[in-house]
Amino acid sequence: MNHEIRAVRPEEWEKARELRLLGLQDPAAPIAFLETYEQSLARPDSFWRERVAGGGGRARQFIAEAPDGTWSGALTVRVEETGSLDFLNTVIKQAQGHVVSVFVRPEQRGTGLIGALMDAGLSWAWSLDNPPLELVRLYVHEENARARAAYARLGFVPTGLEIPFAPDPSTQELEMALERPRR
């Protein structure tokens, strides 16, 4: 793999927007993302700048950059604070990470980029100490077998929590989690 895995810089918000829009056009997008291409396209530049800025250090987006400067994939890890509400309006019981917005270009799938991106995201999450995070979670659509298998290879295990998928409540999102490695 000849990609550099790194955090997105604030001035790169336009490239981050471009990659997100590309991901939302992927055939798997309807079961991979909770947002449509049209919704994302309509967002103002200020939204993208704030998204890349990382919410005051409580989120970080990582990208896989090819030698020619092309971004081949990305993922974001958000910190969920104890006592805050998550996207389901459920109270967070312990500080934890939440992996979102995972995308790898189709021609790069199966090359190890998802593992490299996840390693970077997890390293960042585990490095936080105020408070330290003991768990990182993500949600994956029940019909997204490829993504479920990739996350399982990376050590994520199903928690048993299933939630209705917002665009199609007849299907489920499955929560998977990874505990902080013991030192």
C-alpha positions in Angstrom: 0.0 0.0 0.0 1.5 3.3 -1.1 -1.0 5.7 0.6 -0.3 8.2 3.3 -2.8 7.9 6.1 -3.3 11.2 7.9 -5.7 13.6 9.5 -7.5 16.0 7.2 -6.2 19.6 7.5 -8.8 22.5 7.9 -7.9 24.0 4.6 -8.7 20.7 2.8 -12.5 21.0 3.4 -13.2 21.1 -0.4 -11.4 17.8 -1.0 -13.3 16.3 2.0 -16.6 17.5 0.5 -15.6 16.1 -2.9 -14.8 12.6 -1.4 -18.0 12.6 0.7 -20.1 13.4 -2.4 -18.4 10.7 -4.3 -19.2 8.2 -1.5 -22.8 9.2 -1.6 -22.9 8.3 -5.3 -21.6 4.8 -4.6 -24.1 2.0 -5.2 -23.8 1.0 -1.6 -24.6 4.5 -0.3 -28.3 3.9 0.4 -27.3 1.3 3.1 -24.0 2.9 4.1 -25.0 6.5 4.9 -27.8 8.2 6.6 -27.6 11.1 4.2 -28.3 11.4 0.5 -26.1 13.0 -2.2 -28.7 15.7 -2.6 -28.8 16.6 1.1 -25.0 16.8 1.2 -24.7 18.8 -2.0 -27.1 21.4 -0.6 -25.0 22.0 2.5 -23.2 25.4 2.7 -19.4 25.7 2.6 -19.5 26.7 6.4 -20.8 23.2 7.1 -17.9 21.5 5.4 -15.4 23.8 7.1 -16.8 23.0 10.5 -16.9 19.3 9.7 -13.3 19.2 8.8 -12.3 21.4 11.8 -13.3 18.5 14.1 -15.7 20.1 16.6 -13.1 21.6 18.9 -10.9 18.5 18.9 -13.7 16.1 19.6 -13.7 14.5 16.1 -11.1 13.8 13.6 -11.3 12.7 9.9 -8.6 10.6 8.5 -7.9 10.1 4.8 -5.8 7.8 2.6 -3.9 9.9 0.1 -2.3 8.3 -2.9 1.1 9.5 -4.2 -0.7 11.6 -6.9 -2.7 13.5 -4.2 -6.0 11.6 -4.9 -7.9 10.7 -1.7 -8.8 7.0 -1.9 -10.8 6.7 1.3 -11.7 8.3 4.6 -13.3 7.8 8.0 -14.1 10.0 11.0 -14.0 9.2 14.7 -16.2 11.3 17.0 -15.9 11.4 20.7 -19.2 10.9 22.6 -19.0 12.4 26.0 -20.5 10.7 29.1 -24.0 12.1 29.7 -24.4 13.6 26.2 -27.1 12.4 23.8 -26.1 10.4 20.8 -27.9 10.5 17.4 -30.7 8.4 18.8 -31.2 10.7 21.8 -29.9 8.0 24.0 -27.7 9.1 27.0 -24.1 8.1 26.6 -23.1 6.1 29.7 -19.3 6.3 29.2 -17.0 8.3 27.0 -16.5 6.5 23.8 -15.5 6.9 20.2 -17.9 6.5 17.3 -16.7 5.7 13.8 -18.7 7.4 11.0 -18.5 8.3 7.4 -16.4 5.4 6.3 -15.7 5.2 2.5 -13.1 3.6 0.3 -13.2 4.1 -3.5 -14.4 1.0 -5.2 -11.1 0.4 -7.0 -9.2 0.5 -3.7 -11.4 -1.9 -1.8 -9.6 -5.0 -0.7 -6.2 -3.3 -0.6 -6.0 -2.8 3.2 -6.9 0.9 3.2 -9.9 0.3 5.5 -7.5 -1.3 8.1 -5.0 1.5 7.7 -7.6 4.2 8.1 -9.1 2.4 11.1 -5.7 2.0 12.7 -5.2 5.8 12.4 -8.6 6.5 13.8 -8.3 4.1 16.7 -4.8 5.3 17.5 -6.1 8.8 17.8 -9.1 7.7 20.0 -6.9 5.6 22.3 -4.5 8.5 22.7 -7.1 10.8 24.2 -6.9 11.1 28.0 -9.5 13.7 28.9 -11.4 11.4 29.4 -9.7 8.2 28.1 -11.9 6.2 25.8 -12.4 2.5 26.6 -14.7 1.7 23.7 -15.1 2.7 20.0 -18.4 1.8 18.3 -19.9 2.0 14.8 -23.1 1.0 13.1 -23.4 -1.1 9.9 -26.5 -2.0 7.9 -27.6 -5.6 8.3 -27.4 -6.1 4.5 -23.9 -4.6 4.2 -22.1 -7.9 4.5 -18.8 -6.6 3.0 -18.5 -3.8 5.6 -19.6 -6.1 8.5 -16.9 -8.6 7.5 -14.3 -5.9 7.2 -15.1 -4.5 10.7 -15.1 -8.0 12.2 -11.6 -8.6 10.7 -10.5 -5.4 12.4 -11.7 -6.7 15.8 -15.2 -5.1 16.1 -17.8 -7.4 17.5 -21.6 -7.2 17.4 -23.0 -5.8 20.7 -26.5 -7.1 20.1 -28.0 -3.6 19.7 -30.0 -3.2 16.5 -31.8 0.0 15.5 -34.2 0.7 12.7 -32.4 2.2 9.7 -33.8 5.7 9.3 -34.5 5.7 5.5 -36.0 2.2 5.7 -37.2 1.2 9.2 -38.0 -2.3 8.0 -34.2 -2.9 8.0 -31.7 -2.7 10.8 -28.4 -1.0 11.7 -26.2 -3.3 13.8 -23.9 -1.8 16.4 -20.4 -3.2 16.6 -17.8 -2.2 19.1 -14.1 -2.6 19.9 -12.7 -2.3 23.4 -9.5 -0.5 24.1 -6.6 -2.9 24.1 -5.2 -3.7 27.5 -1.7 -2.5 28.1 
